[in-house]
Amino acid sequence: FAEIFRGGIQSIDRGQYEGAKVLGMTYVQTMRRIILPQVIKRVLPPISNETINLLKDTSLVYILAMNDILRITRSIVQRDFDTTAFLVAAVFYLFFTFILTKVFGYLEKRYAVYDE
């Protein structure tokens, strides 16, 4: 996430900083009022991708003996000899990914007001 924000800050044109300096703004004012609102708009798509990837990667965490959805599902399947639990876990992952996609889609539309 730090790399995403660093790249977002560096992607802002130098003219924005120079314009703020001409207006007499301090560095903190420049960042808060001019740079960061533009950065948020630019970094939302990569942040949403990374967040959804983190959610999906939790299924790999069971290798590290963490209790997550897939580890619990696997223990249920081994106990009951029924693979329905895997279907339920897949639906949970699909649901959470869908919710995250919708939330970040809304945020991207909200911050894209000035693109027109």
JOGI-V842435 format. One record per residue. N is the residue number from 1. RES is the residue in three letters. PSI is psi in degrees with one decimal (NA if undefined). NEAR is the number of other ideal C-beta (glycine too) atoms within 12 Angstrom. D_LAST is the distance of its C-alpha to the last C-alpha in whole Angstrom. Layout:
# JOGI-V842435
n:N res:RES psi:PSI near:NEAR d_last:D_LAST
n:N res:RES psi:PSI near:NEAR d_last:D_LAST
This chain:
# JOGI-V842435
n:1 res:PHE psi:-34.7 near:16 d_last:28
n:2 res:ALA psi:-39.9 near:11 d_last:29
n:3 res:GLU psi:-36.1 near:13 d_last:28
n:4 res:ILE psi:-46.9 near:22 d_last:24
n:5 res:PHE psi:-37.6 near:22 d_last:24
n:6 res:ARG psi:-45.9 near:15 d_last:25
n:7 res:GLY psi:-37.7 near:17 d_last:23
n:8 res:GLY psi:-42.2 near:24 d_last:20
n:9 res:ILE psi:-41.5 near:25 d_last:22
n:10 res:GLN psi:-19.0 near:18 d_last:23
n:11 res:SER psi:-11.5 near:18 d_last:19
n:12 res:ILE psi:133.2 near:27 d_last:18
n:13 res:ASP psi:142.6 near:16 d_last:19
n:14 res:ARG psi:-28.7 near:14 d_last:22
n:15 res:GLY psi:-27.4 near:13 d_last:20
n:16 res:GLN psi:-42.7 near:24 d_last:19
n:17 res:TYR psi:-43.2 near:22 d_last:22
n:18 res:GLU psi:-40.1 near:14 d_last:24
n:19 res:GLY psi:-40.2 near:17 d_last:22
n:20 res:ALA psi:-38.4 near:25 d_last:23
n:21 res:LYS psi:-40.0 near:16 d_last:26
n:22 res:VAL psi:-35.1 near:12 d_last:26
n:23 res:LEU psi:-4.8 near:14 d_last:25
n:24 res:GLY psi:18.7 near:10 d_last:28
n:25 res:MET psi:146.2 near:19 d_last:27
n:26 res:THR psi:172.5 near:14 d_last:29
n:27 res:TYR psi:-42.6 near:15 d_last:28
n:28 res:VAL psi:-43.2 near:12 d_last:28
n:29 res:GLN psi:-41.0 near:16 d_last:25
n:30 res:THR psi:-46.7 near:26 d_last:23
n:31 res:MET psi:-45.2 near:21 d_last:23
n:32 res:ARG psi:-39.2 near:16 d_last:22
n:33 res:ARG psi:-24.1 near:17 d_last:20
n:34 res:ILE psi:-52.1 near:27 d_last:18
n:35 res:ILE psi:-53.7 near:30 d_last:19
n:36 res:LEU psi:-38.5 near:23 d_last:19
n:37 res:PRO psi:-35.8 near:23 d_last:16
n:38 res:GLN psi:-36.8 near:28 d_last:14
n:39 res:VAL psi:-43.3 near:27 d_last:17
n:40 res:ILE psi:-43.7 near:28 d_last:17
n:41 res:LYS psi:-37.0 near:24 d_last:13
n:42 res:ARG psi:-29.7 near:27 d_last:15
n:43 res:VAL psi:-7.6 near:32 d_last:18
n:44 res:LEU psi:-46.5 near:27 d_last:18
n:45 res:PRO psi:-46.7 near:23 d_last:18
n:46 res:PRO psi:-31.6 near:24 d_last:21
n:47 res:ILE psi:-40.8 near:28 d_last:22
n:48 res:SER psi:-41.9 near:26 d_last:22
n:49 res:ASN psi:-45.0 near:20 d_last:24
n:50 res:GLU psi:-39.9 near:21 d_last:27
n:51 res:THR psi:-43.6 near:25 d_last:27
n:52 res:ILE psi:-38.4 near:25 d_last:28
n:53 res:ASN psi:-38.7 near:17 d_last:30
n:54 res:LEU psi:-40.3 near:18 d_last:32
n:55 res:LEU psi:-45.6 near:28 d_last:33
n:56 res:LYS psi:-33.9 near:23 d_last:34
n:57 res:ASP psi:-12.1 near:19 d_last:36
n:58 res:THR psi:-22.0 near:26 d_last:38
n:59 res:SER psi:-20.2 near:26 d_last:40
n:60 res:LEU psi:-11.6 near:16 d_last:41
n:61 res:VAL psi:-21.8 near:18 d_last:42
n:62 res:TYR psi:-20.5 near:19 d_last:45
n:63 res:ILE psi:-31.4 near:13 d_last:47
n:64 res:LEU psi:12.3 near:13 d_last:47
n:65 res:ALA psi:33.0 near:10 d_last:49
n:66 res:MET psi:146.1 near:15 d_last:46
n:67 res:ASN psi:105.8 near:14 d_last:46
n:68 res:ASP psi:-173.7 near:24 d_last:43
n:69 res:ILE psi:-45.7 near:28 d_last:42
n:70 res:LEU psi:-34.7 near:28 d_last:44
n:71 res:ARG psi:-43.3 near:22 d_last:47
n:72 res:ILE psi:-41.4 near:22 d_last:48
n:73 res:THR psi:-44.3 near:28 d_last:47
n:74 res:ARG psi:-40.3 near:21 d_last:49
n:75 res:SER psi:-35.5 near:18 d_last:52
n:76 res:ILE psi:-43.0 near:20 d_last:52
n:77 res:VAL psi:-40.8 near:19 d_last:52
n:78 res:GLN psi:-32.4 near:14 d_last:55
n:79 res:ARG psi:-42.9 near:11 d_last:57
n:80 res:ASP psi:-9.5 near:13 d_last:56
n:81 res:PHE psi:37.4 near:9 d_last:56
n:82 res:ASP psi:125.8 near:13 d_last:53
n:83 res:THR psi:8.0 near:15 d_last:50
n:84 res:THR psi:-31.4 near:14 d_last:48
n:85 res:ALA psi:-34.6 near:23 d_last:47
n:86 res:PHE psi:-38.0 near:22 d_last:45
n:87 res:LEU psi:-42.5 near:15 d_last:43
n:88 res:VAL psi:-42.4 near:19 d_last:42
n:89 res:ALA psi:-40.3 near:26 d_last:41
n:90 res:ALA psi:-39.4 near:19 d_last:39
n:91 res:VAL psi:-40.0 near:16 d_last:37
n:92 res:PHE psi:-48.5 near:23 d_last:37
n:93 res:TYR psi:-41.4 near:24 d_last:35
n:94 res:LEU psi:-43.0 near:18 d_last:33
n:95 res:PHE psi:-48.6 near:16 d_last:32
n:96 res:PHE psi:-38.6 near:23 d_last:31
n:97 res:THR psi:-40.1 near:25 d_last:29
n:98 res:PHE psi:-45.2 near:16 d_last:27
n:99 res:ILE psi:-47.3 near:18 d_last:27
n:100 res:LEU psi:-40.1 near:24 d_last:25
n:101 res:THR psi:-43.6 near:21 d_last:23
n:102 res:LYS psi:-42.5 near:16 d_last:22
n:103 res:VAL psi:-47.9 near:20 d_last:22
n:104 res:PHE psi:-32.2 near:26 d_last:20
n:105 res:GLY psi:-41.9 near:18 d_last:17
n:106 res:TYR psi:-45.4 near:15 d_last:17
n:107 res:LEU psi:-40.4 near:21 d_last:16
n:108 res:GLU psi:-42.1 near:23 d_last:14
n:109 res:LYS psi:-38.6 near:16 d_last:12
n:110 res:ARG psi:-40.8 near:16 d_last:12
n:111 res:TYR psi:-3.5 near:23 d_last:11
n:112 res:ALA psi:15.9 near:18 d_last:8
n:113 res:VAL psi:-37.4 near:12 d_last:7
n:114 res:TYR psi:8.1 near:11 d_last:6
n:115 res:ASP psi:-16.9 near:11 d_last:4
n:116 res:GLU psi:NA near:5 d_last:0
